[in-house]
């Protein structure tokens, strides 16, 4: 065997610097659905041993142990899974829970998506930590190309105003810094509540009527969208109602900053473009 011919000190060095994943002992626990998806985008899905209760994609993740959610983590179960890496989302984890994970001696990666480019960047970072750089870097580069193409495709399109409904009670939307809003901007759409401070602000129905958006996008669960649509159709003075531009979207796709989100942006941009053409024919 070739390895047996190496000097002892060199063999020890190779064992020390080799990624744990190459030895088959790398173990990842994800505490956010978008990070669970990112693990697979980075080519490290085989190292995933536990997830939060809301992770549901890919479907294989539904069979993994559930270790809690943003409101309650099962620390005993997390420790029992013997993870080499914990993935958490800064916007959802409680500061005291994050500190406790660190106090337990666990390695933690904190996701903090600020821009669309952070999506491929974080996929690369997970790949580095899991030893799957080649797969992760390839995925990330492809996603960057997609974003660049969309920027060029819609850069000169006429702006169109959009309201994105995240939830109906309380009525909740997104501000301009939120990644969904950044995706809409790539499509040449203007978020009517972009100037609000919270990432997911609660608003009044009257404020939507005052903004009078040209398009209303419905997030939330698919079975909730018909009633949400009827709520807005009760206001025939809205442009979006008059032009029949109330559009339901797949919240699993568009409310998670993932590879699937970027890959689904062309369809969203196409919907926006159809609305743009409808208004140009008025």
N, C-alpha and C positions, 0 to 999 in steps of 0.2 A: 504493500500500500504506500502511495507517494507520501502521505502525511507522516508516516512512521519514519521517513528518512529526514524530516526537517529537524533542525536543532530544537531542543526542548524549549528554550526561551522563546523562539519564534512561534512554536505551536501554541504556547500559552498566550502570546500576544494576539494571535489570530482568534483564539477563543474569547478573549476579552473584548476585542473591537467588533466582532461579528454581531449584527443585529440579533436581538432576542428572537425576532420573528423567524430568522433563518433556522434557529434551533427548534422551532415548533412550539415554543413556550410563551410567545407573546400573546397577551390577553387584554382586550379592550372592553370597557364599559362606557356606553353612551347615555347621557342624561338629557338628550334633546332629539326630537325626530329629525331635524335637518342634519344634525351631526351623524346620526345613524346612517342616513343616506350618503353623507360625505365619506364615511368609512368605506362603503362599497365603491363609490366613485374613485377612491384612492387605491382600489384593488386590495383592500385589507379586510373585506367582509368575513373571511374565514377565521379572523382573529377575534371577532366580536363574541363575547360570552354573556353580556347582559345589556338591557336597554331600559329606557323609561317606559311608562305605561302607554304613552301615546304614539310610540314608534310603530309604524304599520307598513313601511316600505323599505326594501322589497318585502314581499309577503313572508319570506322565510324568517324575518325578524319577529313575527308574531309567536313563533315557537320558542323564542329565547326567554330566559328568566326576566321578569319585570321587577325593577328595583325601586319603583316609586315615581314621583313626579316633582314638579316645582314646589308643591306644598308640603310634601312629606317624602323623605328618602329613607330607605331601609339600609342603614349603615352596616348592620351586621351581615346582611346578605351581600352587600357590595364587597366587604372585606373577605367574605367566604369565597367569592369568585376569584380572588387572588389576581386582580388586574395589574398589568404593568402600566396602564394608561387609562385615565378617566377623562372623558370629553364632556365639558359643560358649556352652557350658553350664558354669557354674562347677564343678559337681559332677563333671564328667568330664575337663576339660582339665587337663593338667599345668601347674603354675605356670610352669615354664621355657618351655613352648610358648607360653603366653599372652604372656609377656614377649618372646619372639622375634618374635611377630606384631607387637607394638607397636614393637619395635626396627626392624622393617622398614618402619615408617611407615604401617602399615595401620590403618584405623579399625575398632575392635572394640567390639561390644556384648556384654556378659556377662549371660547369662540366669541369674537366681537365684530360682527359684520357691519361695516360702515358704508361700503360702496359695493357695486356689482363686481368689481375686480377682486374684492376680498373673497368671493366665492371660490374662484380657481386658486387663489393664494392659499386659502385654508385647506383645500384638497391637497395641495402640494405639501403643506406642513404636516398633515396627517400621514401622508405617504412617507415623508422623511422619518417620522417617529416610528412608523410600523415597518420600515425597511422595504416599502413597495414603491420607491421613488419613480421607477421607470413607468409604471402604469399611471401613477398619480400625475406625473409631469405631462404625459401624453394627453390625458383627459383635460388637464388645466389649460394646455395650449390650445386645444380644440375649442374650449369654451371662450377663451379670449378672442379667437378668430370670429366666433359667432357674434360676440358683443360688438366687435369692430365693424362687422358687416352691417349689422342693424343700425349702428350710428350713421354710417354712410348712406344707407338706403332711405332713411327717414329724416335726414338732417334738414332737407329743404321743404318738407311737407308743411302745409298750413296747420298751425296749432289747433287743437280741439280740446274743449274743457271737459274734465272727467271728475265724477265723484265715485269713490270706491267705498262701498259699505262692507265693513268687516263684520259687524254685528248689529242687530236691530234694537235690542233692549238690554242695556242702554245703547242708543245709536252711536256707533263707533266707526271711525275712519282712520286714515293714515296721514302723516305730514309729509313734507317734501324730502326729508332725509331717509325715510323708510325705503327699503330696497324695492318694494312694489312700486312706489312712486318713481323711483329711479328707472325702473323698467318701463313704466308708462312714458317717461320723458324720452326714452330711446325711440318710442313709437311716434313721437311728435305730439303727445298728449300732455295737457297741463292739469295737474291736480288742483282742484279749486280750494283745497284746504292745506296747500303746501306751506303756508306761512305760519301755521300753528306750531307751538313749541313741543308738546308731547309727541312721541313717535306714533302713539295710537290714541288720539284725543277723542273724548266724548263730546258730541255736538247735539244741537237741537234740530228738529225737523224744519223749523222756521229758517234756520241758517242755510239749509240746503235749498229751500225755496228762493231765498235771496240770491244765492250763488247761481241758481238756474243752470246747472250743467247740461252740456249737450249730450253726454253719455253718462249713464249710471251703471256701474259694475257691481254685481252682487256676489259677495264672498259667502262665507258660512257653509253649512251643510247643504247638500243638493236638495234634500227634502224640505228645507226651510225657504228656499228661493222662490217658489210660487207665491207664498203668502207675502214675502217681502216685495215682490213685483206688484202684487195687488195693492199694497200699501201706497206705493208711489203712483200707481195709475189713478188713485183717488184725487190726484192733483193735475188736472189736464192742462194747466197753464205752464207746466214744466216742458222745456224743449225736448228733453229725452223721452217724455211721454208722447208728445205730439209726433215725433219722428220715429217712434217705436225703437228707441235705442237704450233699452234696459236689458243688459246682457248678464246672464249668469256665468260665472267662471268656476273652475275646479279649484277650490281653496287648498287642497292638498298640494297642487302644483304651484299656485301663485302666492301662497302665504308661508312658504318655506324657502329660505335662500339656499337653493341646491342646484345641482346639475340639471335636474328636471325643470326647474324654474327657467333657467337660461334657454334650454332646448324648447320650452313651450312659448317663449316670448314671440317668435314669429307669428304664431296663431293669434295671440293677443293683438299684435300690431296689425294683423290683417283685419281683425274685427274693428279696430279703431279706424282703419283706412276705409272700410265699408261705410262706417258712420260718417266719415269725412266726405265721402262722395255723395252720401244722401243729403248732407247740408249744402253741398255745392250745387245741387240740382233744384234747390228751393227757388 
